[in-house]
Amino acid sequence: MKVTLIAHTTNPVDTLIFTKNTRLNMGVDMLENVIGMSEEAKKEQLEYMVNTIKSSWEFVDFTFCIEGVSRAFTHQFVRNRTGSYAQQTMRILNMDGFEYITGPGIKTPLQKAMYDDAMEMIQEAYDDLVSAGVPIEDARGILPTNISTNITAKFNLRSLSDMMASRASSRTQGEYREVMDAMYNCVVEAFPEFAEFLRDGKTYALNRLESIIHDKFDGTDELIPYIKLIDQVRNAK
Protein backbone atom coordinates (compact mmCIF):
# COMPACT_ATOMS: atom_id res chain seq x y z
CA MET A 1 0.00 0.00 0.00
CA LYS A 2 1.25 3.46 -0.89
CA VAL A 3 -0.38 6.84 -0.25
CA THR A 4 0.86 10.02 -1.90
CA LEU A 5 -0.39 13.57 -1.40
CA ILE A 6 -0.50 14.70 -5.04
CA ALA A 7 -2.28 18.07 -4.74
CA HIS A 8 -3.60 20.53 -2.19
CA THR A 9 -5.01 24.02 -1.85
CA THR A 10 -2.38 26.67 -2.56
CA ASN A 11 -1.07 28.12 0.72
CA PRO A 12 -3.55 26.07 2.78
CA VAL A 13 -2.58 27.52 6.16
CA ASP A 14 -3.03 31.10 4.97
CA THR A 15 -6.24 30.19 3.16
CA LEU A 16 -7.67 28.58 6.30
CA ILE A 17 -6.89 31.61 8.47
CA PHE A 18 -8.24 33.97 5.81
CA THR A 19 -11.59 32.18 5.52
CA LYS A 20 -12.05 32.42 9.28
CA ASN A 21 -11.19 36.12 9.37
CA THR A 22 -13.59 37.08 6.57
CA ARG A 23 -16.30 37.44 9.21
CA LEU A 24 -14.43 40.59 10.24
CA ASN A 25 -13.32 41.86 6.85
CA MET A 26 -13.68 40.61 3.28
CA GLY A 27 -11.16 41.38 0.58
CA VAL A 28 -7.75 40.71 -0.90
CA ASP A 29 -6.19 43.08 1.64
CA MET A 30 -7.17 40.70 4.40
CA LEU A 31 -5.43 37.80 2.63
CA GLU A 32 -2.29 39.90 2.24
CA ASN A 33 -2.42 40.70 5.95
CA VAL A 34 -2.71 37.00 6.78
CA ILE A 35 0.22 36.10 4.54
CA GLY A 36 2.26 38.77 6.28
CA MET A 37 1.53 37.51 9.79
CA SER A 38 4.35 36.17 11.92
CA GLU A 39 4.55 32.41 12.46
CA GLU A 40 3.60 32.95 16.11
CA ALA A 41 0.51 34.94 15.14
CA LYS A 42 -0.54 32.24 12.67
CA LYS A 43 -0.02 29.58 15.32
CA GLU A 44 -2.34 31.45 17.70
CA GLN A 45 -4.97 31.73 14.99
CA LEU A 46 -4.80 28.00 14.24
CA GLU A 47 -4.95 27.03 17.92
CA TYR A 48 -8.15 29.05 18.19
CA MET A 49 -9.63 27.55 15.02
CA VAL A 50 -9.13 23.93 16.15
CA ASN A 51 -11.91 24.41 18.72
CA THR A 52 -14.33 26.55 16.70
CA ILE A 53 -16.99 25.88 14.07
CA LYS A 54 -15.47 23.83 11.22
CA SER A 55 -17.19 25.52 8.28
CA SER A 56 -14.03 27.41 7.28
CA TRP A 57 -12.11 24.11 7.13
CA GLU A 58 -14.02 23.23 3.97
CA PHE A 59 -11.96 25.70 1.90
CA VAL A 60 -8.80 23.60 2.19
CA ASP A 61 -8.55 20.52 -0.07
CA PHE A 62 -6.18 17.56 -0.20
CA THR A 63 -5.93 15.02 -3.03
CA PHE A 64 -4.35 11.60 -2.48
CA CYS A 65 -3.24 8.82 -4.81
CA ILE A 66 -3.79 5.53 -2.96
CA GLU A 67 -2.15 2.49 -4.55
CA GLY A 68 -2.16 -1.21 -3.82
CA VAL A 69 -5.29 -1.46 -1.68
CA SER A 70 -8.12 -3.97 -1.83
CA ARG A 71 -11.50 -3.31 -3.39
CA ALA A 72 -12.92 -4.49 -0.06
CA PHE A 73 -11.36 -1.36 1.41
CA THR A 74 -12.46 0.97 -1.38
CA HIS A 75 -16.05 -0.30 -1.11
CA GLN A 76 -16.06 1.13 2.43
CA PHE A 77 -13.91 4.14 1.60
CA VAL A 78 -16.22 5.61 -1.05
CA ARG A 79 -19.15 5.58 1.38
CA ASN A 80 -17.76 8.87 2.67
CA ARG A 81 -20.09 11.03 0.58
CA THR A 82 -18.11 14.21 1.19
CA GLY A 83 -15.12 12.91 -0.79
CA SER A 84 -14.48 12.80 -4.54
CA TYR A 85 -13.11 9.61 -6.09
CA ALA A 86 -11.60 8.24 -9.30
CA GLN A 87 -10.85 4.50 -9.23
CA GLN A 88 -9.03 2.08 -11.49
CA THR A 89 -11.56 0.31 -13.70
CA MET A 90 -12.12 -3.42 -14.14
CA ARG A 91 -14.81 -2.92 -16.78
CA ILE A 92 -12.45 -2.28 -19.70
CA LEU A 93 -9.06 -3.15 -18.21
CA ASN A 94 -7.95 -6.77 -18.65
CA MET A 95 -7.07 -8.08 -15.20
CA ASP A 96 -4.75 -10.82 -16.44
CA GLY A 97 -2.11 -11.44 -13.77
CA PHE A 98 -3.98 -9.43 -11.12
CA GLU A 99 -2.43 -8.81 -7.72
CA TYR A 100 -4.37 -9.25 -4.50
CA ILE A 101 -4.27 -8.30 -0.83
CA THR A 102 -3.85 -10.94 1.87
CA GLY A 103 -5.62 -10.03 5.11
CA PRO A 104 -3.82 -10.22 8.48
CA GLY A 105 -6.16 -12.98 9.65
CA ILE A 106 -4.53 -15.40 7.21
CA LYS A 107 -1.58 -16.41 9.37
CA THR A 108 -0.56 -20.05 9.05
CA PRO A 109 1.20 -21.60 6.03
CA LEU A 110 -1.85 -23.81 5.44
CA GLN A 111 -4.21 -20.83 5.45
CA LYS A 112 -1.93 -18.91 3.09
CA ALA A 113 -1.68 -21.88 0.71
CA MET A 114 -5.46 -22.30 0.62
CA TYR A 115 -5.93 -18.58 -0.03
CA ASP A 116 -3.31 -18.42 -2.78
CA ASP A 117 -4.70 -21.56 -4.46
CA ALA A 118 -8.17 -20.01 -4.55
CA MET A 119 -6.79 -16.82 -6.09
CA GLU A 120 -4.93 -18.83 -8.71
CA MET A 121 -8.10 -20.72 -9.65
CA ILE A 122 -9.98 -17.44 -10.01
CA GLN A 123 -7.23 -16.05 -12.24
CA GLU A 124 -7.30 -19.15 -14.46
CA ALA A 125 -11.08 -19.07 -14.73
CA TYR A 126 -11.05 -15.35 -15.57
CA ASP A 127 -8.41 -15.84 -18.26
CA ASP A 128 -10.37 -18.78 -19.73
CA LEU A 129 -13.56 -16.71 -19.89
CA VAL A 130 -11.82 -13.82 -21.65
CA SER A 131 -10.09 -16.23 -24.06
CA ALA A 132 -13.47 -17.78 -24.83
CA GLY A 133 -14.80 -14.41 -25.93
CA VAL A 134 -16.63 -13.30 -22.79
CA PRO A 135 -16.53 -9.47 -22.55
CA ILE A 136 -14.19 -8.21 -19.83
CA GLU A 137 -17.06 -6.35 -18.16
CA ASP A 138 -18.84 -9.69 -17.66
CA ALA A 139 -15.79 -11.80 -16.85
CA ARG A 140 -14.89 -9.43 -14.01
CA GLY A 141 -17.87 -10.79 -12.06
CA ILE A 142 -15.74 -13.64 -10.70
CA LEU A 143 -12.82 -11.46 -9.57
CA PRO A 144 -12.16 -11.41 -5.80
CA THR A 145 -13.08 -8.58 -3.44
CA ASN A 146 -9.48 -8.40 -2.28
CA ILE A 147 -8.10 -7.75 -5.75
CA SER A 148 -5.53 -4.94 -5.65
CA THR A 149 -6.68 -1.56 -6.96
CA ASN A 150 -5.70 2.11 -7.06
CA ILE A 151 -7.91 5.07 -6.21
CA THR A 152 -7.55 8.85 -6.21
CA ALA A 153 -9.49 10.69 -3.52
CA LYS A 154 -10.04 14.33 -2.62
CA PHE A 155 -11.28 15.63 0.73
CA ASN A 156 -11.51 19.02 2.33
CA LEU A 157 -9.95 19.44 5.75
CA ARG A 158 -13.27 19.13 7.54
CA SER A 159 -14.38 15.91 5.87
CA LEU A 160 -10.90 14.42 6.26
CA SER A 161 -10.91 15.28 9.97
CA ASP A 162 -14.38 13.79 10.46
CA MET A 163 -13.42 10.61 8.61
CA MET A 164 -10.27 10.13 10.65
CA ALA A 165 -12.24 10.53 13.86
CA SER A 166 -14.98 8.11 12.81
CA ARG A 167 -12.44 5.51 11.65
CA ALA A 168 -10.24 5.77 14.76
CA SER A 169 -11.99 2.84 16.45
CA SER A 170 -9.93 -0.28 17.08
CA ARG A 171 -12.77 -2.20 15.37
CA THR A 172 -12.11 -0.47 12.04
CA GLN A 173 -10.70 -2.79 9.38
CA GLY A 174 -6.91 -2.90 9.69
CA GLU A 175 -6.31 -1.86 6.07
CA TYR A 176 -8.58 1.15 6.54
CA ARG A 177 -6.63 2.27 9.61
CA GLU A 178 -3.35 1.86 7.71
CA VAL A 179 -4.61 4.10 4.89
CA MET A 180 -5.86 6.70 7.38
CA ASP A 181 -2.48 6.70 9.11
CA ALA A 182 -0.69 7.14 5.79
CA MET A 183 -2.99 10.00 4.73
CA TYR A 184 -2.46 11.69 8.08
CA ASN A 185 1.31 11.34 7.78
CA CYS A 186 1.28 12.77 4.23
CA VAL A 187 -0.60 15.90 5.30
CA VAL A 188 1.31 16.46 8.53
CA GLU A 189 4.68 15.95 6.85
CA ALA A 190 3.80 18.70 4.38
CA PHE A 191 1.90 20.90 6.86
CA PRO A 192 2.63 20.11 10.54
CA GLU A 193 0.14 22.84 11.50
CA PHE A 194 -2.76 20.53 10.60
CA ALA A 195 -1.87 17.70 13.00
CA GLU A 196 -4.32 18.86 15.68
CA PHE A 197 -7.04 19.48 13.07
CA LEU A 198 -6.90 15.88 11.88
CA ARG A 199 -6.43 14.09 15.20
CA ASP A 200 -7.36 16.14 18.19
CA GLY A 201 -7.10 15.43 21.90
CA LYS A 202 -10.62 13.98 22.03
CA THR A 203 -9.74 11.32 19.48
CA TYR A 204 -6.61 10.27 21.35
CA ALA A 205 -8.49 10.18 24.68
CA LEU A 206 -11.31 8.07 23.26
CA ASN A 207 -8.85 5.65 21.68
CA ARG A 208 -7.12 5.24 25.03
CA LEU A 209 -10.44 4.75 26.81
CA GLU A 210 -11.53 2.18 24.22
CA SER A 211 -8.30 0.25 24.73
CA ILE A 212 -8.80 0.19 28.51
CA ILE A 213 -12.40 -1.01 28.14
CA HIS A 214 -11.32 -3.75 25.74
CA ASP A 215 -8.71 -4.94 28.24
CA LYS A 216 -11.29 -5.05 31.03
CA PHE A 217 -14.41 -6.37 29.28
CA ASP A 218 -13.19 -8.21 26.16
CA GLY A 219 -15.12 -11.45 25.67
CA THR A 220 -18.03 -10.36 27.86
CA ASP A 221 -21.52 -9.01 27.10
CA GLU A 222 -20.63 -5.80 28.95
CA LEU A 223 -18.23 -4.66 26.21
CA ILE A 224 -20.73 -3.72 23.46
CA PRO A 225 -22.70 -0.93 25.22
CA TYR A 226 -19.46 0.77 26.27
CA ILE A 227 -18.07 0.63 22.73
CA LYS A 228 -21.31 1.95 21.24
CA LEU A 229 -21.27 4.85 23.69
CA ILE A 230 -17.67 5.69 22.75
CA ASP A 231 -18.63 5.67 19.06
CA GLN A 232 -21.49 8.08 19.77
CA VAL A 233 -19.10 10.48 21.47
CA ARG A 234 -16.46 10.01 18.76
CA ASN A 235 -18.90 10.83 15.95
CA ALA A 236 -20.72 13.68 17.72
CA LYS A 237 -20.42 16.97 15.78
TORKOL-4160 file (C-alpha; in steps of 0.2 Angstrom, whole numbers, padded with zeros to 4 digits, m for minus):
237
<pt num="1" X="0000" Y="0000" Z="0000"/>
<pt num="2" X="0006" Y="0017" Z="m0004"/>
<pt num="3" X="m0002" Y="0034" Z="m0001"/>
<pt num="4" X="0004" Y="0050" Z="m0009"/>
<pt num="5" X="m0002" Y="0068" Z="m0007"/>
<pt num="6" X="m0003" Y="0073" Z="m0025"/>
<pt num="7" X="m0011" Y="0090" Z="m0024"/>
<pt num="8" X="m0018" Y="0103" Z="m0011"/>
<pt num="9" X="m0025" Y="0120" Z="m0009"/>
<pt num="10" X="m0012" Y="0133" Z="m0013"/>
<pt num="11" X="m0005" Y="0141" Z="0004"/>
<pt num="12" X="m0018" Y="0130" Z="0014"/>
<pt num="13" X="m0013" Y="0138" Z="0031"/>
<pt num="14" X="m0015" Y="0156" Z="0025"/>
<pt num="15" X="m0031" Y="0151" Z="0016"/>
<pt num="16" X="m0038" Y="0143" Z="0031"/>
<pt num="17" X="m0034" Y="0158" Z="0042"/>
<pt num="18" X="m0041" Y="0170" Z="0029"/>
<pt num="19" X="m0058" Y="0161" Z="0028"/>
<pt num="20" X="m0060" Y="0162" Z="0046"/>
<pt num="21" X="m0056" Y="0181" Z="0047"/>
<pt num="22" X="m0068" Y="0185" Z="0033"/>
<pt num="23" X="m0082" Y="0187" Z="0046"/>
<pt num="24" X="m0072" Y="0203" Z="0051"/>
<pt num="25" X="m0067" Y="0209" Z="0034"/>
<pt num="26" X="m0068" Y="0203" Z="0016"/>
<pt num="27" X="m0056" Y="0207" Z="0003"/>
<pt num="28" X="m0039" Y="0204" Z="m0005"/>
<pt num="29" X="m0031" Y="0215" Z="0008"/>
<pt num="30" X="m0036" Y="0204" Z="0022"/>
<pt num="31" X="m0027" Y="0189" Z="0013"/>
<pt num="32" X="m0011" Y="0200" Z="0011"/>
<pt num="33" X="m0012" Y="0203" Z="0030"/>
<pt num="34" X="m0014" Y="0185" Z="0034"/>
<pt num="35" X="0001" Y="0181" Z="0023"/>
<pt num="36" X="0011" Y="0194" Z="0031"/>
<pt num="37" X="0008" Y="0188" Z="0049"/>
<pt num="38" X="0022" Y="0181" Z="0060"/>
<pt num="39" X="0023" Y="0162" Z="0062"/>
<pt num="40" X="0018" Y="0165" Z="0081"/>
<pt num="41" X="0003" Y="0175" Z="0076"/>
<pt num="42" X="m0003" Y="0161" Z="0063"/>
<pt num="43" X="0000" Y="0148" Z="0077"/>
<pt num="44" X="m0012" Y="0157" Z="0089"/>
<pt num="45" X="m0025" Y="0159" Z="0075"/>
<pt num="46" X="m0024" Y="0140" Z="0071"/>
<pt num="47" X="m0025" Y="0135" Z="0090"/>
<pt num="48" X="m0041" Y="0145" Z="0091"/>
<pt num="49" X="m0048" Y="0138" Z="0075"/>
<pt num="50" X="m0046" Y="0120" Z="0081"/>
<pt num="51" X="m0060" Y="0122" Z="0094"/>
<pt num="52" X="m0072" Y="0133" Z="0084"/>
<pt num="53" X="m0085" Y="0129" Z="0070"/>
<pt num="54" X="m0077" Y="0119" Z="0056"/>
<pt num="55" X="m0086" Y="0128" Z="0041"/>
<pt num="56" X="m0070" Y="0137" Z="0036"/>
<pt num="57" X="m0061" Y="0121" Z="0036"/>
<pt num="58" X="m0070" Y="0116" Z="0020"/>
<pt num="59" X="m0060" Y="0128" Z="0009"/>
<pt num="60" X="m0044" Y="0118" Z="0011"/>
<pt num="61" X="m0043" Y="0103" Z="0000"/>
<pt num="62" X="m0031" Y="0088" Z="m0001"/>
<pt num="63" X="m0030" Y="0075" Z="m0015"/>
<pt num="64" X="m0022" Y="0058" Z="m0012"/>
<pt num="65" X="m0016" Y="0044" Z="m0024"/>
<pt num="66" X="m0019" Y="0028" Z="m0015"/>
<pt num="67" X="m0011" Y="0012" Z="m0023"/>
<pt num="68" X="m0011" Y="m0006" Z="m0019"/>
<pt num="69" X="m0026" Y="m0007" Z="m0008"/>
<pt num="70" X="m0041" Y="m0020" Z="m0009"/>
<pt num="71" X="m0058" Y="m0017" Z="m0017"/>
<pt num="72" X="m0065" Y="m0022" Z="0000"/>
<pt num="73" X="m0057" Y="m0007" Z="0007"/>
<pt num="74" X="m0062" Y="0005" Z="m0007"/>
<pt num="75" X="m0080" Y="m0001" Z="m0006"/>
<pt num="76" X="m0080" Y="0006" Z="0012"/>
<pt num="77" X="m0070" Y="0021" Z="0008"/>
<pt num="78" X="m0081" Y="0028" Z="m0005"/>
<pt num="79" X="m0096" Y="0028" Z="0007"/>
<pt num="80" X="m0089" Y="0044" Z="0013"/>
<pt num="81" X="m0100" Y="0055" Z="0003"/>
<pt num="82" X="m0091" Y="0071" Z="0006"/>
<pt num="83" X="m0076" Y="0065" Z="m0004"/>
<pt num="84" X="m0072" Y="0064" Z="m0023"/>
<pt num="85" X="m0066" Y="0048" Z="m0030"/>
<pt num="86" X="m0058" Y="0041" Z="m0047"/>
<pt num="87" X="m0054" Y="0023" Z="m0046"/>
<pt num="88" X="m0045" Y="0010" Z="m0057"/>
<pt num="89" X="m0058" Y="0002" Z="m0068"/>
<pt num="90" X="m0061" Y="m0017" Z="m0071"/>
<pt num="91" X="m0074" Y="m0015" Z="m0084"/>
<pt num="92" X="m0062" Y="m0011" Z="m0099"/>
<pt num="93" X="m0045" Y="m0016" Z="m0091"/>
<pt num="94" X="m0040" Y="m0034" Z="m0093"/>
<pt num="95" X="m0035" Y="m0040" Z="m0076"/>
<pt num="96" X="m0024" Y="m0054" Z="m0082"/>
<pt num="97" X="m0011" Y="m0057" Z="m0069"/>
<pt num="98" X="m0020" Y="m0047" Z="m0056"/>
<pt num="99" X="m0012" Y="m0044" Z="m0039"/>
<pt num="100" X="m0022" Y="m0046" Z="m0022"/>
<pt num="101" X="m0021" Y="m0042" Z="m0004"/>
<pt num="102" X="m0019" Y="m0055" Z="0009"/>
<pt num="103" X="m0028" Y="m0050" Z="0026"/>
<pt num="104" X="m0019" Y="m0051" Z="0042"/>
<pt num="105" X="m0031" Y="m0065" Z="0048"/>
<pt num="106" X="m0023" Y="m0077" Z="0036"/>
<pt num="107" X="m0008" Y="m0082" Z="0047"/>
<pt num="108" X="m0003" Y="m0100" Z="0045"/>
<pt num="109" X="0006" Y="m0108" Z="0030"/>
<pt num="110" X="m0009" Y="m0119" Z="0027"/>
<pt num="111" X="m0021" Y="m0104" Z="0027"/>
<pt num="112" X="m0010" Y="m0095" Z="0015"/>
<pt num="113" X="m0008" Y="m0109" Z="0004"/>
<pt num="114" X="m0027" Y="m0112" Z="0003"/>
<pt num="115" X="m0030" Y="m0093" Z="0000"/>
<pt num="116" X="m0017" Y="m0092" Z="m0014"/>
<pt num="117" X="m0024" Y="m0108" Z="m0022"/>
<pt num="118" X="m0041" Y="m0100" Z="m0023"/>
<pt num="119" X="m0034" Y="m0084" Z="m0030"/>
<pt num="120" X="m0025" Y="m0094" Z="m0044"/>
<pt num="121" X="m0040" Y="m0104" Z="m0048"/>
<pt num="122" X="m0050" Y="m0087" Z="m0050"/>
<pt num="123" X="m0036" Y="m0080" Z="m0061"/>
<pt num="124" X="m0036" Y="m0096" Z="m0072"/>
<pt num="125" X="m0055" Y="m0095" Z="m0074"/>
<pt num="126" X="m0055" Y="m0077" Z="m0078"/>
<pt num="127" X="m0042" Y="m0079" Z="m0091"/>
<pt num="128" X="m0052" Y="m0094" Z="m0099"/>
<pt num="129" X="m0068" Y="m0084" Z="m0099"/>
<pt num="130" X="m0059" Y="m0069" Z="m0108"/>
<pt num="131" X="m0050" Y="m0081" Z="m0120"/>
<pt num="132" X="m0067" Y="m0089" Z="m0124"/>
<pt num="133" X="m0074" Y="m0072" Z="m0130"/>
<pt num="134" X="m0083" Y="m0067" Z="m0114"/>
<pt num="135" X="m0083" Y="m0047" Z="m0113"/>
<pt num="136" X="m0071" Y="m0041" Z="m0099"/>
<pt num="137" X="m0085" Y="m0032" Z="m0091"/>
<pt num="138" X="m0094" Y="m0048" Z="m0088"/>
<pt num="139" X="m0079" Y="m0059" Z="m0084"/>
<pt num="140" X="m0074" Y="m0047" Z="m0070"/>
<pt num="141" X="m0089" Y="m0054" Z="m0060"/>
<pt num="142" X="m0079" Y="m0068" Z="m0053"/>
<pt num="143" X="m0064" Y="m0057" Z="m0048"/>
<pt num="144" X="m0061" Y="m0057" Z="m0029"/>
<pt num="145" X="m0065" Y="m0043" Z="m0017"/>
<pt num="146" X="m0047" Y="m0042" Z="m0011"/>
<pt num="147" X="m0041" Y="m0039" Z="m0029"/>
<pt num="148" X="m0028" Y="m0025" Z="m0028"/>
<pt num="149" X="m0033" Y="m0008" Z="m0035"/>
<pt num="150" X="m0029" Y="0011" Z="m0035"/>
<pt num="151" X="m0040" Y="0025" Z="m0031"/>
<pt num="152" X="m0038" Y="0044" Z="m0031"/>
<pt num="153" X="m0047" Y="0053" Z="m0018"/>
<pt num="154" X="m0050" Y="0072" Z="m0013"/>
<pt num="155" X="m0056" Y="0078" Z="0004"/>
<pt num="156" X="m0058" Y="0095" Z="0012"/>
<pt num="157" X="m0050" Y="0097" Z="0029"/>
<pt num="158" X="m0066" Y="0096" Z="0038"/>
<pt num="159" X="m0072" Y="0080" Z="0029"/>
<pt num="160" X="m0054" Y="0072" Z="0031"/>
<pt num="161" X="m0055" Y="0076" Z="0050"/>
<pt num="162" X="m0072" Y="0069" Z="0052"/>
<pt num="163" X="m0067" Y="0053" Z="0043"/>
<pt num="164" X="m0051" Y="0051" Z="0053"/>
<pt num="165" X="m0061" Y="0053" Z="0069"/>
<pt num="166" X="m0075" Y="0041" Z="0064"/>
<pt num="167" X="m0062" Y="0028" Z="0058"/>
<pt num="168" X="m0051" Y="0029" Z="0074"/>
<pt num="169" X="m0060" Y="0014" Z="0082"/>
<pt num="170" X="m0050" Y="m0001" Z="0085"/>
<pt num="171" X="m0064" Y="m0011" Z="0077"/>
<pt num="172" X="m0061" Y="m0002" Z="0060"/>
<pt num="173" X="m0053" Y="m0014" Z="0047"/>
<pt num="174" X="m0035" Y="m0014" Z="0048"/>
<pt num="175" X="m0032" Y="m0009" Z="0030"/>
<pt num="176" X="m0043" Y="0006" Z="0033"/>
<pt num="177" X="m0033" Y="0011" Z="0048"/>
<pt num="178" X="m0017" Y="0009" Z="0039"/>
<pt num="179" X="m0023" Y="0021" Z="0024"/>
<pt num="180" X="m0029" Y="0034" Z="0037"/>
<pt num="181" X="m0012" Y="0034" Z="0046"/>
<pt num="182" X="m0003" Y="0036" Z="0029"/>
<pt num="183" X="m0015" Y="0050" Z="0024"/>
<pt num="184" X="m0012" Y="0058" Z="0040"/>
<pt num="185" X="0007" Y="0057" Z="0039"/>
<pt num="186" X="0006" Y="0064" Z="0021"/>
<pt num="187" X="m0003" Y="0079" Z="0027"/>
<pt num="188" X="0007" Y="0082" Z="0043"/>
<pt num="189" X="0023" Y="0080" Z="0034"/>
<pt num="190" X="0019" Y="0094" Z="0022"/>
<pt num="191" X="0010" Y="0104" Z="0034"/>
<pt num="192" X="0013" Y="0101" Z="0053"/>
<pt num="193" X="0001" Y="0114" Z="0058"/>
<pt num="194" X="m0014" Y="0103" Z="0053"/>
<pt num="195" X="m0009" Y="0088" Z="0065"/>
<pt num="196" X="m0022" Y="0094" Z="0078"/>
<pt num="197" X="m0035" Y="0097" Z="0065"/>
<pt num="198" X="m0035" Y="0079" Z="0059"/>
<pt num="199" X="m0032" Y="0070" Z="0076"/>
<pt num="200" X="m0037" Y="0081" Z="0091"/>
<pt num="201" X="m0035" Y="0077" Z="0109"/>
<pt num="202" X="m0053" Y="0070" Z="0110"/>
<pt num="203" X="m0049" Y="0057" Z="0097"/>
<pt num="204" X="m0033" Y="0051" Z="0107"/>
<pt num="205" X="m0042" Y="0051" Z="0123"/>
<pt num="206" X="m0057" Y="0040" Z="0116"/>
<pt num="207" X="m0044" Y="0028" Z="0108"/>
<pt num="208" X="m0036" Y="0026" Z="0125"/>
<pt num="209" X="m0052" Y="0024" Z="0134"/>
<pt num="210" X="m0058" Y="0011" Z="0121"/>
<pt num="211" X="m0041" Y="0001" Z="0124"/>
<pt num="212" X="m0044" Y="0001" Z="0143"/>
<pt num="213" X="m0062" Y="m0005" Z="0141"/>
<pt num="214" X="m0057" Y="m0019" Z="0129"/>
<pt num="215" X="m0044" Y="m0025" Z="0141"/>
<pt num="216" X="m0056" Y="m0025" Z="0155"/>
<pt num="217" X="m0072" Y="m0032" Z="0146"/>
<pt num="218" X="m0066" Y="m0041" Z="0131"/>
<pt num="219" X="m0076" Y="m0057" Z="0128"/>
<pt num="220" X="m0090" Y="m0052" Z="0139"/>
<pt num="221" X="m0108" Y="m0045" Z="0136"/>
<pt num="222" X="m0103" Y="m0029" Z="0145"/>
<pt num="223" X="m0091" Y="m0023" Z="0131"/>
<pt num="224" X="m0104" Y="m0019" Z="0117"/>
<pt num="225" X="m0113" Y="m0005" Z="0126"/>
<pt num="226" X="m0097" Y="0004" Z="0131"/>
<pt num="227" X="m0090" Y="0003" Z="0114"/>
<pt num="228" X="m0107" Y="0010" Z="0106"/>
<pt num="229" X="m0106" Y="0024" Z="0118"/>
<pt num="230" X="m0088" Y="0028" Z="0114"/>
<pt num="231" X="m0093" Y="0028" Z="0095"/>
<pt num="232" X="m0107" Y="0040" Z="0099"/>
<pt num="233" X="m0096" Y="0052" Z="0107"/>
<pt num="234" X="m0082" Y="0050" Z="0094"/>
<pt num="235" X="m0095" Y="0054" Z="0080"/>
<pt num="236" X="m0104" Y="0068" Z="0089"/>
<pt num="237" X="m0102" Y="0085" Z="0079"/>
